[in-house]
Amino acid sequence: MKTLILAFTALLATGSVFAAPAPDAAVIHDKTGFFVHLDVDKVLSSTDISQACGVIPAQLNYLDHQGREHVLDYQVQGSGCINDH
């Protein structure tokens, strides 16, 4: 009986050692839509829209106040149109 318990404990210990986190498991992909509450503490990167014209896809990568990384994909009007005044 002791051997069975020891073998089961060893199996659990080796299983947790070889368990690797999935890539991008730490990155949270936010849902787009109206009235999305964003907890932004620090912006890591954002899409440059200064040379684009028309509605383009954009992305905001940021950290929240708990230090977790978020990615928000959204549509935005580019600000590089020549005839915009």
N, C-alpha and C positions, 0 to 999 in steps of 0.2 A: 504494500500500500504506500509506503514511504517512497518507493522508487517511482510509482505512478505520479505522485504529487510533485516529486523532484523533476521528473521528465516534463510534466505540464508547465511548471514554473520556468524551466529552461526554454521551452517552446515559446512562451509568452515574452520572455526577455529577448530572445533572438529576433522575434517578429517585430518588436518595437525598434530594435537597432537598425533593421534594414528598411524600415518604413521611411521613405523620403517624401518631403512635401512636394506637392504638384507645382509645376512652374506657374507663375502668376497667381498663386493661391493667395498671396498677400495683397494683390491689387484688387480693389473693389470697383466694378463697372457700374456707374450710376445710371439710372433710367432717365431718359429724356422726357420732357413733357412740360405742361404749364405748371407753375407754382412748385417747382422742385426746390426743396430746402437744401442748400449746400453749406456744410460746415468747413469753410476754408480757413486754414491757419497760414499756409504758405503755398504759393503757386510755384510749381516746379517747371512747367512749360505750357505754352499755349500756341495755337496756330497763328502765323503771321497773315493778317488779312489786308495789309496795306497795299499790296500789288494786285489783289484779286478784284474782279468785277462780277456782280451778280450774287446769287445765293450759292454758297459753297459749304462743304462739310468742314467742320472745325473740331478741335479736340482740346480739352483742358485737363492737364495733369496737376494734381494738388495733394497736399497733406491736410488731414483734418486735425482737430485739436488733440486727438489721442495718438497722433503720429502715423495713422494708417494712410496708405496711398490710394487715391481715387483717380479714375479716368471717366471723363464725361464727354460723350460724342454728341454734337448738336449741329444745327444749320445756322449760318449767319450771313448777313449781307456784307460782301466785301466793300472796302472803302477806297479802292483804287480806280473807280470809274472816272473817266475824264470829264464827263458832263455833269457830275454831281456837284452842286453848289449849295 
